[in-house]
Amino acid sequence: MTEENSGIQKRFKGLISLAMKAGRLEIGEGRVQDAIRGGKAYLIIVSEDASDNTKKKFKDMAAFRKLPIILTSNRDELGRTVGRNFAVTMAVTDKGLAEGLKKLTDK
């Protein structure tokens, strides 16, 4: 990992932590699905080591709702970012934080 990628990854994790502290992050398959269906989600995050079925389900939901989706990290690393043992799926429910996270991953 290059130094620039390390910095981007650090900012990415910082924004996820901020979303968590602000109460603007839904974690877990059921809660994420509810946020998407309820129109509250602005960004979907799925761990790269999620099952193929889970990835397909959330990619399809994202495409249908025209939401950005990010595949990142592994479930353990993603979980540690939010103070859990693991996290496979997340939904950011704040538009500004979602846009900030998306911009970081577009770099």
Secondary structure as UniProt FT lines:
FT   HELIX           3..21
FT   TURN            22..23
FT   STRAND          25..27
FT   HELIX           29..37
FT   TURN            38..39
FT   STRAND          43..47
FT   TURN            48..49
FT   HELIX           52..65
FT   STRAND          69..72
FT   HELIX           75..81
FT   TURN            82..83
FT   STRAND          89..92
FT   HELIX           95..106
//
